[in-house]
Amino acid sequence: MVPSRSDIVREVTDFLVTTFKIAPGDRVFTPNVNLFDEGYVDSTGLVDLIAFIETTYGMALERRHFSSAEFTTIHGIARMIRATVA
């Protein structure tokens, strides 16, 4: 069964908050924030994020996935995952 977009958003958010120690109540950190421009994920964190997505959703990301504009926000990542695993 393909997870819902809201489930993916929650799971990716939980991963990011835990892994990158994002402070509770951070008002900038939203599902629409650019994770890279705002400094939540750096090049090393990108590797962790890719590994999480591939492991959690059983998919192999290609360069086109993580170099796309969709991959910059949590909502975009959720749309990409749904489109790929559906």
N, C-alpha and C positions, 0 to 999 in steps of 0.2 A: 504494500500500500504506500502510495506517495504521500509524504507528510504535507499538511496544509501550509500555505505561505506564512500564516501567523505562527505556526509551530516552528517553522524554520527561522523566522525572525527572532523568536524567543530563544531558541537554541544557540543561534549565532551570537546574539546579544549576551547570553549567559557565558558563552565561551570567551568572548572578548573582555567582558568585565572581570572575569576570574583570571584569565591569562595575563592580561595587560594591566591589572590592578586599577581599573577605572573607579574613581571615587563615587560612592553612592550619592545621588542627587546632582551629579555633574549635569548642568543644564545644557551644555553644548552637545553632549553625547546623546544623539537621537538616531533613529533608524534611517534618517536622511542625511546625516552629517557625512562629509567626505572623510573617511577614516585615515587617509594618508595625508591630505592637506592639513588636517587638524592635529596630526601627530599621534593619533591613537595606535596606528600600525606603521612600523618602519620596515625596511627591507628584510630584517631578520624575522620580524613578526609575520611578514607575508608568508614565509616558509611554514610557520606554525599554523597560520590560517588555512593555507592550502592543504596541509596534512589533516587538519581537523575536518575540513569539508570532504576530502576524499575518503577518509575513514568513516565518518558519520553517515554519509549519504551514498557510499559505495560507488563513487564515480571517479573517473580520472580527468582531472582538469588539463586542458591544453593551454598553450600560451595565449591563444585568442580569448580564453575565458578571463584569465587574471590580468590581461592587458587592456580589457575593455572598460568603458566608462561605467558599465553595470557593476563592476567589481569594486567600486569605490565606496558604496554605501551598503548598509545592512539590507535595506529594501531591494536594492539592485541584486545583491548576492542571492537573496531569497528567490527573486524572479528567475535568475539564471539557474539555480538549483532545480526549481520546479520544471523549467523548460527542458532541462537535461535529463532528469530522472523520470519524467512523465511518460 
